[in-house]
Amino acid sequence: MHVHKIEKQVGTNIKFMNREFENRFGGDFPDLPRGGRAGGIVIIAIILILLVVSLGSLAIVQVPSGTRGVLVTLGKVEDRILNEGLNFKNPITQRVIFMDVQIQKAESTESTATKDLQEVSTTVAVNYRLDPGKVNLIYKDLRQDYVSRVIKPNIEETLKATTATYRAEELITKRAEVKSTFDAILAERLDVFHIDVVTVSLTDFQFSTSFSEAIEAKVTAEQEALKAKNELERIRYEAQQQFSQAESAKHATITRAHG
């Protein structure tokens, strides 16, 4: 039944082409060779096969290592996440967005104020990673702009919150504690967006010129005071030694006199 319909359609197309040829060139369209109808069916079959193969290849998705695929159907983000390797999608209504789930790095240089209102500047380097099981939610909320929209703004706010709890000199003397505080605050902030903080690095804090000079003067004064203290201890020790020697000599003289 279907073959009969196809043959009928092919015959109609041949008649149409013959009329067009006659109108344009004043002659009949050349007759198809024997078996022309069968040849037309074969051509249609080949076209259909190529179409099926083409659609089949478009339905296959290769998700690269270190990424996850976010499946989007007509603009709607699906719950299903495509893992590494071969996956399948609807080639007509679906597309796949690749999200990097490897460890990535974000850097930001910020100027903030300390607890004692001293201006300080530092560069923060954060190694982070997207939660592989939540990349669909990340894409839904942030698309692929999570660095500019979430990570860097939260680095800035976290640094402000951290330095505001320490005096300027404590940023140096309590460096490990400062880093730990910063790490905890940032991890809590980014966890809301399904982003994991792996490591944090804080470079040397840069203070204003006047404060740096004041710190240097304080350090110099402390060094001088320590030097004077050590000198005083040396004098006391030498005096004690001299006193001990004098007492020993005195006892020796008394002993000889009684002897």
Residue frames as qw, qx, qy, qz and C-alpha x, y, z in Angstrom:
[[0.000, 0.887, 0.462, 0.000, 0.00, 0.00, 0.00],
 [0.283, -0.835, 0.112, 0.458, 2.76, 2.43, 0.99],
 [0.458, -0.162, 0.597, 0.638, 4.84, 1.40, -2.04],
 [0.287, 0.619, 0.645, 0.345, 1.89, 2.14, -4.33],
 [0.089, -0.956, -0.222, 0.168, 1.55, 5.63, -2.83],
 [0.401, -0.626, 0.354, 0.568, 5.26, 6.31, -3.28],
 [0.434, 0.149, 0.681, 0.571, 5.15, 5.14, -6.91],
 [0.159, 0.815, 0.534, 0.160, 2.15, 7.37, -7.55],
 [0.222, -0.914, -0.007, 0.339, 3.95, 10.38, -5.99],
 [0.459, -0.363, 0.524, 0.620, 7.09, 9.71, -8.04],
 [0.371, 0.442, 0.681, 0.451, 4.97, 9.50, -11.24],
 [0.014, 0.937, 0.347, -0.040, 3.31, 12.82, -10.41],
 [0.348, -0.767, 0.232, 0.486, 6.73, 14.45, -9.83],
 [0.476, -0.049, 0.638, 0.603, 8.00, 13.13, -13.19],
 [0.255, 0.709, 0.587, 0.296, 4.96, 14.56, -15.04],
 [0.150, -0.955, -0.129, 0.221, 5.49, 17.93, -13.32],
 [0.431, -0.552, 0.429, 0.571, 9.17, 17.99, -14.23],
 [0.456, 0.268, 0.679, 0.509, 8.28, 17.07, -17.85],
 [0.138, 0.882, 0.433, 0.121, 5.85, 20.01, -18.13],
 [0.287, -0.880, 0.107, 0.363, 8.41, 22.41, -16.63],
 [0.508, -0.262, 0.572, 0.588, 11.06, 21.19, -19.05],
 [0.371, 0.526, 0.644, 0.413, 8.68, 21.60, -22.02],
 [0.012, -0.957, -0.284, 0.054, 7.67, 25.11, -20.97],
 [0.331, -0.821, 0.254, 0.390, 11.25, 26.29, -20.53],
 [0.294, -0.439, 0.689, 0.497, 13.09, 24.47, -23.28],
 [0.593, 0.422, -0.241, -0.643, 10.39, 23.64, -25.82],
 [0.562, 0.232, -0.775, -0.175, 10.75, 19.89, -25.59],
 [0.857, -0.402, -0.232, -0.222, 9.85, 16.89, -23.53],
 [0.403, -0.689, 0.578, -0.169, 11.81, 15.97, -20.47],
 [0.394, 0.361, -0.835, -0.135, 13.97, 12.96, -21.23],
 [0.872, -0.266, -0.261, -0.318, 12.34, 9.68, -20.34],
 [0.477, -0.601, 0.614, -0.187, 13.71, 7.94, -17.30],
 [0.306, 0.314, -0.881, -0.177, 15.42, 4.70, -18.07],
 [0.747, -0.246, -0.555, -0.273, 13.64, 1.42, -17.44],
 [0.657, -0.338, -0.553, 0.386, 13.24, 0.87, -13.76],
 [0.123, 0.472, -0.115, 0.865, 13.09, 4.64, -13.15],
 [0.603, -0.604, -0.123, -0.507, 10.29, 4.27, -10.65],
 [0.896, -0.309, -0.242, 0.207, 12.24, 1.69, -8.70],
 [0.559, 0.236, -0.195, 0.771, 15.28, 3.98, -8.82],
 [0.187, -0.610, 0.007, -0.770, 13.21, 6.84, -7.42],
 [0.800, -0.536, -0.177, -0.205, 12.10, 4.65, -4.55],
 [0.832, -0.067, -0.234, 0.499, 15.72, 3.72, -3.85],
 [0.268, 0.446, -0.126, 0.845, 16.73, 7.38, -3.81],
 [0.487, -0.631, -0.054, -0.601, 13.94, 8.22, -1.37],
 [0.901, -0.369, -0.219, 0.062, 14.96, 5.29, 0.81],
 [0.673, 0.153, -0.226, 0.688, 18.59, 6.45, 0.80],
 [0.035, -0.569, 0.070, -0.819, 17.52, 9.96, 1.78],
 [0.714, -0.575, -0.118, -0.382, 15.43, 8.59, 4.64],
 [0.895, -0.178, -0.239, 0.332, 18.32, 6.42, 5.84],
 [0.450, 0.328, -0.185, 0.810, 20.71, 9.38, 5.76],
 [0.318, -0.627, -0.014, -0.711, 18.18, 11.46, 7.68],
 [0.854, -0.476, -0.172, -0.116, 17.84, 8.77, 10.34],
 [0.803, 0.008, -0.217, 0.555, 21.62, 8.38, 10.62],
 [0.200, 0.504, -0.105, 0.834, 22.08, 12.14, 10.87],
 [0.539, -0.629, -0.031, -0.559, 19.48, 12.47, 13.62],
 [0.921, -0.301, -0.219, 0.113, 21.00, 9.48, 15.40],
 [0.640, 0.188, -0.232, 0.708, 24.44, 11.08, 15.41],
 [0.088, -0.560, 0.081, -0.820, 22.97, 14.32, 16.76],
 [0.749, -0.542, -0.175, -0.340, 21.34, 12.34, 19.57],
 [0.861, -0.156, -0.271, 0.400, 24.72, 11.11, 20.86],
 [0.107, -0.940, 0.180, -0.268, 26.57, 13.39, 23.32],
 [0.783, 0.077, -0.395, 0.475, 30.18, 12.88, 24.41],
 [0.386, -0.913, 0.010, -0.131, 30.72, 14.50, 27.83],
 [0.517, 0.584, -0.494, 0.384, 34.47, 15.22, 28.25],
 [0.689, -0.263, -0.525, 0.424, 36.45, 14.15, 31.31],
 [0.293, -0.168, -0.321, 0.885, 36.29, 16.64, 34.17],
 [0.287, -0.060, -0.122, -0.948, 32.90, 18.01, 33.12],
 [0.272, 0.367, 0.847, -0.270, 29.22, 17.31, 33.59],
 [0.017, -0.247, -0.577, -0.778, 26.42, 17.91, 31.11],
 [0.272, 0.337, 0.494, -0.754, 23.38, 20.01, 31.94],
 [0.155, 0.339, 0.834, 0.407, 20.41, 18.88, 29.85],
 [0.213, 0.353, 0.175, -0.894, 18.12, 21.66, 28.62],
 [0.222, 0.402, 0.851, 0.255, 14.77, 20.85, 26.99],
 [0.059, 0.733, 0.459, 0.499, 13.19, 23.76, 25.14],
 [0.002, -0.670, 0.191, -0.717, 14.80, 26.17, 27.61],
 [0.743, -0.573, 0.073, -0.337, 13.94, 24.13, 30.72],
 [0.106, 0.556, -0.793, 0.226, 16.84, 22.78, 32.81],
 [0.843, -0.151, -0.459, -0.236, 16.30, 19.09, 33.51],
 [0.682, -0.639, 0.309, -0.175, 17.00, 17.28, 36.79],
 [0.961, 0.045, 0.151, 0.228, 19.07, 14.63, 35.01],
 [0.096, -0.861, 0.432, 0.253, 22.81, 15.37, 34.86],
 [0.888, 0.422, -0.182, 0.029, 24.94, 13.78, 32.14],
 [0.689, -0.592, 0.341, 0.244, 28.10, 12.11, 33.46],
 [0.027, -0.635, 0.635, 0.440, 31.42, 11.70, 31.63],
 [0.334, -0.008, 0.910, 0.247, 31.29, 9.53, 28.51],
 [0.132, -0.199, -0.688, -0.685, 28.53, 8.74, 26.00],
 [0.244, 0.381, 0.627, -0.634, 25.02, 10.00, 26.66],
 [0.133, 0.405, 0.739, 0.522, 21.86, 10.47, 24.61],
 [0.141, 0.420, 0.302, -0.844, 19.49, 13.38, 24.08],
 [0.494, 0.686, 0.532, -0.044, 16.60, 14.36, 21.86],
 [0.487, 0.004, 0.304, 0.819, 18.35, 15.99, 18.87],
 [0.043, 0.622, 0.471, 0.625, 15.40, 18.24, 18.11],
 [0.387, -0.823, -0.250, -0.332, 14.24, 19.56, 21.48],
 [0.722, -0.661, 0.006, 0.206, 17.28, 19.19, 23.75],
 [0.473, 0.719, -0.348, 0.371, 20.75, 20.67, 24.05],
 [0.826, -0.383, -0.252, 0.328, 23.62, 20.06, 26.49],
 [0.016, 0.920, -0.253, 0.299, 25.67, 22.64, 28.42],
 [0.803, 0.049, -0.443, 0.397, 29.07, 21.46, 29.66],
 [0.382, -0.880, 0.125, -0.254, 30.06, 22.52, 33.20],
 [0.504, 0.467, -0.619, 0.381, 33.66, 22.24, 34.43],
 [0.770, -0.605, -0.086, -0.184, 33.83, 20.31, 37.73],
 [0.760, 0.139, -0.317, 0.551, 37.63, 20.32, 38.03],
 [0.440, -0.661, -0.224, 0.565, 39.46, 22.45, 40.60],
 [0.357, 0.735, 0.207, 0.538, 39.52, 26.03, 39.33],
 [0.474, -0.284, -0.266, 0.790, 41.21, 29.18, 40.61],
 [0.040, 0.884, 0.318, 0.341, 39.84, 32.67, 41.24],
 [0.510, -0.125, -0.245, 0.815, 41.98, 35.64, 42.33],
 [0.063, -0.885, -0.331, -0.322, 40.95, 39.01, 43.67],
 [0.424, 0.068, -0.315, 0.846, 42.88, 42.00, 45.05],
 [0.290, -0.796, -0.465, -0.256, 40.92, 43.97, 47.63],
 [0.167, 0.329, -0.383, 0.847, 41.38, 46.96, 49.95],
 [0.546, -0.616, -0.547, -0.152, 39.65, 46.76, 53.33],
 [0.157, -0.707, 0.329, -0.606, 39.82, 48.23, 56.83],
 [0.462, 0.007, -0.815, 0.348, 41.02, 46.57, 60.04],
 [0.440, -0.657, -0.598, 0.131, 39.41, 46.65, 63.48],
 [0.360, -0.620, -0.135, 0.684, 41.54, 49.69, 64.38],
 [0.388, 0.870, 0.211, -0.217, 40.54, 51.38, 61.09],
 [0.239, -0.581, 0.564, 0.536, 43.82, 50.87, 59.26],
 [0.734, 0.545, -0.126, -0.385, 43.61, 50.48, 55.49],
 [0.475, -0.360, 0.780, 0.190, 45.03, 47.20, 54.21],
 [0.696, 0.490, -0.273, -0.448, 45.28, 45.61, 50.77],
 [0.452, -0.306, 0.835, 0.066, 45.86, 41.97, 49.89],
 [0.551, 0.271, -0.580, -0.535, 45.46, 39.48, 47.04],
 [0.672, -0.108, 0.640, -0.357, 43.36, 36.40, 47.70],
 [0.403, 0.269, -0.766, -0.422, 43.65, 33.21, 45.62],
 [0.684, -0.049, 0.530, -0.499, 40.85, 30.68, 46.05],
 [0.187, 0.132, -0.911, -0.343, 40.83, 27.17, 44.61],
 [0.591, 0.117, 0.422, -0.678, 37.25, 26.00, 44.24],
 [0.019, -0.005, -0.936, -0.351, 35.18, 23.27, 42.60],
 [0.597, -0.084, -0.155, -0.782, 31.56, 23.03, 41.45],
 [0.568, -0.073, 0.746, -0.339, 29.52, 20.30, 43.14],
 [0.068, 0.115, -0.838, -0.529, 29.19, 17.68, 40.34],
 [0.012, -0.413, -0.910, 0.021, 25.76, 16.62, 41.57],
 [0.044, 0.758, 0.444, -0.476, 24.39, 20.18, 41.58],
 [0.254, -0.154, 0.399, 0.867, 25.66, 21.65, 38.28],
 [0.012, 0.551, 0.694, 0.463, 22.10, 21.78, 36.92],
 [0.272, -0.847, -0.414, 0.194, 21.08, 24.05, 39.82],
 [0.394, -0.499, 0.145, 0.758, 24.21, 26.17, 39.38],
 [0.189, 0.142, 0.581, 0.779, 23.45, 26.64, 35.68],
 [0.103, -0.704, -0.669, -0.214, 19.80, 27.35, 36.40],
 [0.322, -0.854, -0.270, 0.306, 20.64, 30.11, 38.90],
 [0.291, -0.760, 0.251, 0.525, 23.91, 31.50, 37.56],
 [0.751, 0.645, -0.130, -0.054, 24.39, 30.08, 34.05],
 [0.863, 0.083, -0.145, 0.476, 28.22, 29.95, 33.60],
 [0.148, 0.738, -0.139, 0.643, 28.88, 33.36, 35.19],
 [0.737, -0.596, -0.312, 0.066, 29.42, 32.04, 38.72],
 [0.631, -0.045, -0.178, 0.754, 32.89, 33.61, 39.06],
 [0.091, 0.305, 0.053, 0.947, 31.78, 37.19, 38.41],
 [0.487, -0.518, -0.306, -0.634, 28.36, 36.87, 40.00],
 [0.819, -0.527, -0.182, -0.136, 29.14, 34.86, 43.13],
 [0.856, -0.125, -0.203, 0.460, 32.76, 33.93, 43.81],
 [0.410, 0.310, -0.123, 0.849, 34.56, 37.28, 43.49],
 [0.326, -0.646, -0.061, -0.688, 31.86, 39.31, 45.28],
 [0.833, -0.522, -0.155, -0.098, 31.90, 36.84, 48.16],
 [0.743, 0.054, -0.222, 0.629, 35.72, 36.91, 48.33],
 [0.110, 0.505, -0.075, 0.853, 35.49, 40.70, 48.75],
 [0.575, -0.607, -0.083, -0.542, 32.78, 40.55, 51.40],
 [0.909, -0.303, -0.244, 0.152, 34.53, 37.74, 53.29],
 [0.593, 0.208, -0.232, 0.743, 37.81, 39.64, 53.36],
 [0.158, -0.576, 0.052, -0.800, 36.04, 42.72, 54.73],
 [0.776, -0.522, -0.143, -0.324, 34.32, 40.65, 57.42],
 [0.887, -0.114, -0.261, 0.363, 37.60, 38.96, 58.37],
 [0.446, 0.301, -0.211, 0.816, 39.90, 42.00, 58.59],
 [0.315, -0.645, -0.061, -0.694, 37.25, 43.92, 60.54],
 [0.831, -0.519, -0.161, -0.114, 37.69, 41.50, 63.45],
 [0.818, -0.176, -0.074, 0.542, 41.48, 41.93, 63.78],
 [0.142, -0.912, 0.130, 0.362, 43.77, 44.83, 64.53],
 [0.554, 0.766, -0.309, -0.104, 46.28, 45.66, 61.82],
 [0.001, -0.627, 0.772, -0.106, 49.27, 44.13, 63.56],
 [0.678, -0.085, 0.675, -0.277, 47.27, 40.95, 64.31],
 [0.808, 0.535, -0.031, -0.244, 46.95, 40.31, 60.59],
 [0.444, 0.638, -0.615, 0.131, 50.66, 39.60, 60.73],
 [0.166, -0.415, 0.795, -0.410, 51.11, 38.09, 64.18],
 [0.594, 0.107, 0.707, -0.369, 47.98, 35.87, 63.86],
 [0.318, 0.381, -0.567, -0.658, 48.26, 35.07, 60.17],
 [0.142, -0.042, -0.981, -0.124, 47.23, 31.40, 60.47],
 [0.127, 0.453, 0.731, -0.494, 44.16, 32.32, 62.51],
 [0.302, 0.525, -0.060, -0.794, 43.20, 35.04, 60.01],
 [0.282, 0.234, -0.777, -0.512, 43.42, 32.56, 57.14],
 [0.057, -0.213, -0.967, 0.125, 41.33, 30.01, 59.01],
 [0.212, 0.520, 0.475, -0.677, 38.64, 32.60, 59.74],
 [0.329, 0.465, -0.348, -0.744, 38.55, 33.73, 56.12],
 [0.188, 0.099, -0.932, -0.293, 38.36, 30.12, 54.90],
 [0.058, 0.341, 0.882, -0.320, 35.42, 29.25, 57.18],
 [0.286, 0.567, 0.258, -0.728, 33.38, 32.34, 56.25],
 [0.322, 0.427, -0.524, -0.663, 33.94, 31.95, 52.50],
 [0.100, -0.012, -0.985, -0.139, 33.16, 28.22, 52.55],
 [0.169, 0.457, 0.744, -0.456, 29.85, 28.90, 54.31],
 [0.310, 0.585, -0.002, -0.750, 28.93, 31.65, 51.83],
 [0.322, 0.382, -0.669, -0.550, 29.72, 29.62, 48.68],
 [0.125, 0.073, 0.985, -0.095, 28.12, 26.43, 49.96],
 [0.432, 0.498, 0.432, -0.615, 24.75, 28.10, 49.40],
 [0.533, 0.634, -0.257, -0.497, 25.55, 28.16, 45.67],
 [0.978, 0.062, 0.197, 0.012, 26.85, 24.53, 45.64],
 [0.532, 0.710, -0.361, 0.289, 30.48, 25.63, 45.23],
 [0.860, -0.444, -0.106, 0.229, 33.15, 23.95, 47.38],
 [0.029, 0.914, -0.391, 0.101, 36.21, 25.84, 48.64],
 [0.930, 0.102, -0.269, 0.226, 39.32, 23.66, 48.32],
 [0.638, -0.250, -0.185, 0.704, 42.18, 25.93, 49.46],
 [0.029, 0.984, 0.154, 0.088, 42.72, 29.61, 50.20],
 [0.680, -0.003, -0.068, 0.730, 45.90, 31.66, 49.90],
 [0.086, -0.982, -0.155, 0.059, 46.41, 35.15, 51.33],
 [0.634, 0.438, -0.147, 0.621, 49.45, 37.09, 50.13],
 [0.397, -0.170, -0.374, 0.821, 51.33, 39.62, 52.27],
 [0.039, -0.875, -0.471, 0.107, 49.11, 42.34, 53.65],
 [0.400, 0.310, 0.068, 0.860, 50.01, 45.79, 52.37],
 [0.225, -0.758, -0.469, 0.395, 49.38, 48.69, 54.77],
 [0.201, 0.964, 0.084, 0.151, 49.47, 52.46, 54.28],
 [0.554, 0.510, -0.330, 0.569, 52.86, 54.16, 54.25],
 [0.248, -0.649, 0.331, -0.638, 52.27, 55.95, 57.57],
 [0.880, -0.359, 0.144, -0.277, 51.21, 52.75, 59.32],
 [0.919, 0.215, -0.187, 0.271, 54.13, 50.80, 57.87],
 [0.300, 0.594, -0.379, 0.643, 56.51, 53.47, 59.16],
 [0.540, -0.571, 0.282, -0.551, 54.82, 53.35, 62.58],
 [0.990, -0.129, -0.007, -0.061, 55.17, 49.56, 62.68],
 [0.742, 0.401, -0.284, 0.457, 58.81, 49.82, 61.68],
 [0.026, -0.646, 0.373, -0.665, 59.44, 52.40, 64.40],
 [0.781, -0.442, 0.181, -0.402, 57.69, 50.21, 66.96],
 [0.979, 0.069, -0.123, 0.150, 59.73, 47.20, 65.94],
 [0.488, 0.544, -0.345, 0.589, 62.92, 49.26, 66.14],
 [0.336, -0.628, 0.331, -0.618, 61.97, 50.55, 69.61],
 [0.930, -0.283, 0.087, -0.217, 61.20, 47.00, 70.79],
 [0.871, 0.272, -0.226, 0.341, 64.53, 45.81, 69.45],
 [0.195, 0.617, -0.374, 0.664, 66.34, 48.65, 71.22],
 [0.619, -0.539, 0.245, -0.516, 64.47, 47.92, 74.44],
 [0.996, -0.082, -0.040, 0.002, 65.37, 44.26, 74.20],
 [0.661, 0.457, -0.311, 0.508, 68.98, 45.18, 73.54],
 [0.123, -0.638, 0.369, -0.665, 69.04, 47.46, 76.60],
 [0.842, -0.389, 0.133, -0.348, 67.41, 44.76, 78.71],
 [0.955, 0.121, -0.161, 0.215, 70.00, 42.25, 77.62],
 [0.394, 0.570, -0.359, 0.626, 72.76, 44.74, 78.36],
 [0.449, -0.603, 0.295, -0.590, 71.34, 45.34, 81.84],
 [0.970, -0.203, 0.027, -0.128, 71.15, 41.61, 82.45],
 [0.790, 0.353, -0.283, 0.414, 74.78, 41.32, 81.36],
 [0.062, 0.634, -0.384, 0.668, 75.87, 44.05, 83.78],
 [0.718, -0.476, 0.215, -0.460, 73.93, 42.44, 86.62],
 [0.992, 0.016, -0.108, 0.067, 75.47, 39.09, 85.85],
 [0.592, 0.470, -0.349, 0.554, 78.98, 40.51, 85.77],
 [0.238, -0.625, 0.350, -0.656, 78.37, 42.37, 89.03],
 [0.896, -0.321, 0.095, -0.290, 77.08, 39.16, 90.62],
 [0.906, 0.217, -0.225, 0.285, 80.14, 37.34, 89.40],
 [0.289, 0.579, -0.383, 0.659, 82.43, 40.00, 90.82],
 [0.547, -0.557, 0.261, -0.568, 80.58, 39.92, 94.14],
 [0.987, -0.138, -0.034, -0.079, 80.85, 36.13, 94.27],
 [0.743, 0.369, -0.308, 0.466, 84.55, 36.30, 93.53],
 [0.025, -0.631, 0.364, -0.685, 85.04, 38.94, 96.22],
 [0.777, -0.440, 0.168, -0.417, 83.18, 36.84, 98.78],
 [0.976, 0.062, -0.153, 0.145, 85.27, 33.83, 97.88],
 [0.498, 0.505, -0.354, 0.609, 88.47, 35.82, 98.28],
 [0.353, -0.625, 0.282, -0.637, 87.25, 37.20, 101.59],
 [0.923, -0.303, 0.075, -0.223, 86.49, 33.74, 102.97],
 [0.871, 0.258, -0.238, 0.343, 89.84, 32.48, 101.76],
 [0.209, 0.611, -0.370, 0.668, 91.69, 35.31, 103.56],
 [0.610, -0.534, 0.247, -0.530, 89.76, 34.69, 106.80],
 [0.994, -0.082, -0.072, -0.027, 90.49, 31.00, 106.59],
 [0.692, 0.395, -0.330, 0.506, 94.21, 31.60, 106.13],
 [0.094, -0.645, 0.340, -0.678, 94.24, 34.09, 109.04],
 [0.793, -0.415, 0.213, -0.392, 92.66, 31.53, 111.40],
 [0.968, 0.124, -0.177, 0.126, 94.95, 28.84, 110.17]]
